[in-house]
């Protein structure tokens, strides 16, 4: 049986505690990194989806404006009516969000 002194035992325990703390710090950094990567990918996904929805909305608004312009006989009135419809939709969304 090996005869260890109290000093050797203390040094060994100190090294183990330091290794444990360093491992815990590395684990904490990895968990934070994982959460940040998930958050970043979610933000990018939402941003891309918003761009697609905005593009679709914009194209539909232009289509509506040209269609209304052909009905009214004036492109200006068609775009004005389409803008008015867009403003009404925006007002409804704002009112729904505040309530």
Order of alpha helices (4+ residues) and beta strands (2+ residues): alpha-alpha
